[in-house]
Amino acid sequence: MADKGGFPHYMLKEIFEQPQGLRNTILPRVSPEEGEVILEGVHIPREEWRGLRRINIVASGTSRHAGMTGQYMIQDLVKLPVDVDYASEFEYRNPLIGRSELTIVITQSGETADTTAAQREAKAKGSRTIAISNVEGSTIAREADGVIYTLAGPEISIASTKAFTAQMAVLFLFALYLGQERGQLSREQLKKFISELVVLPEKIDAILRSAPQCEKLADKFHQVQDFLFMGRAIHYPIAMDGALKLKEVSYIHAEGYPTGETKHGPLALIDENLPVVVIATCDRKDAGSMLRYNKTVANIRGFKEQGGRVIALASAGDDEVASIADHFISIPQTLELLLPILEIVPLQLFAYYMAVRRGLDVDRPRNLVKSVQVE
């Protein structure tokens, strides 16, 4: 087993290893000067890429949340419909898939029983499969038509952190590669996206310097028993994973919701006793991002009128959100589709410090295992 490298827990060590994990995952696969993405483990003929009609993404837990961000990335950049399934439910819904479709299976260990079963079901119905795994030579990697390794390094803590950010980076690379092979993204567009992708590790380094702020928030909120996490569009899966991390390691009940969906029930819960974590970042050069941002700001004002305590993740320099939220966590600027890779980091830190403050076994939460090998 790897040592903790001077950190008190593997989880904290792995959170801080994310910049290097992303460098390892991204840099060998891009040519910024040429505007090209190279995925050597994906051996599918170009004519098949051009004939694709739909993509299915199948995963469990945190890997499924990565798949949900991938759905937005692929649909936005390549204009292909993408369905995301729970691996544990995939084979039971009798999926209608065929040879003009591709199934992407995602699992950190590459041995998750539900995901392996889903991959075999997809293959039996004639679908090509691509595996995204952090472990070389794992079962799903061996059985897939192509594999993209995340190269994040061994992940010891049960709660997935660095594998998750690497999975999202791989899905963005795959979306660019697909657009490249189908002739839908120009070299100039590819250069722009790649240039934003390769600087993400430096931006995560900046976020990691906010760890003391996350620790202070945990000091303030560690006795709370319920949390609500919210995000819109591609930020919704990050709200879900922020809630999952908190549940996994601190045993606090937490739910992730689409921000607008709170009007359909959860809004009744919001008062001074239920803290809400709202993802309110934006890409100011993206009209759709700004539209969603303005709606989210209006929601935050409404939560405050109800007496809610708001922890907001917002883009650096956002004085408006900083002025209305109770607590403000700054996220560096980047493209809308890449913001999730940055947003999850302070939520991982918050979950970690909450568990530490509550005196729990951070790396080995009760009843959980790193690789779920039975259905």
HELIX and SHEET records of a PDB file:
HELIX    1   1 TYR A   10  PHE A   16  1                                   7    
HELIX    2   2 GLN A   18  ILE A   26  1                                   9    
HELIX    3   3 LEU A   27  ARG A   29  5                                   3    
HELIX    4   4 ARG A   46  GLY A   51  1                                   6    
HELIX    5   5 GLY A   61  VAL A   78  1                                  18    
HELIX    6   6 ALA A   87  PHE A   90  1                                   4    
HELIX    7   7 GLU A   91  ARG A   93  5                                   3    
HELIX    8   8 ALA A  113  ALA A  124  1                                  12    
HELIX    9   9 THR A  139  GLU A  143  1                                   5    
HELIX   10  10 LYS A  162  GLU A  181  1                                  20    
HELIX   11  11 ARG A  187  VAL A  198  1                                  12    
HELIX   12  12 LEU A  200  LEU A  208  1                                   9    
HELIX   13  13 ALA A  211  PHE A  221  1                                  11    
HELIX   14  14 ALA A  233  HIS A  235  5                                   3    
HELIX   15  15 TYR A  236  SER A  250  1                                  15    
HELIX   16  16 THR A  259  HIS A  264  5                                   6    
HELIX   17  17 PRO A  266  LEU A  269  5                                   4    
HELIX   18  18 ALA A  287  GLU A  305  1                                  19    
HELIX   19  19 ASP A  319  ILE A  324  1                                   6    
HELIX   20  20 GLU A  336  LEU A  338  5                                   3    
HELIX   21  21 LEU A  339  ARG A  357  1                                  19    
SHEET    1   A 2 VAL A  30  SER A  31  0                                        
SHEET    2   A 2 GLU A  36  VAL A  37 -1                                        
SHEET    1   B 5 VAL A  82  TYR A  86  0                                        
SHEET    2   B 5 ARG A  54  ALA A  59  1                                        
SHEET    3   B 5 GLU A 101  THR A 107  1                                        
SHEET    4   B 5 ARG A 128  SER A 133  1                                        
SHEET    5   B 5 GLY A 146  TYR A 149  1                                        
SHEET    1   C 5 HIS A 253  PRO A 258  0                                        
SHEET    2   C 5 ASP A 226  GLY A 231  1                                        
SHEET    3   C 5 VAL A 276  ALA A 280  1                                        
SHEET    4   C 5 VAL A 310  SER A 315  1                                        
SHEET    5   C 5 HIS A 327  ILE A 331  1                                        
END                                                                             
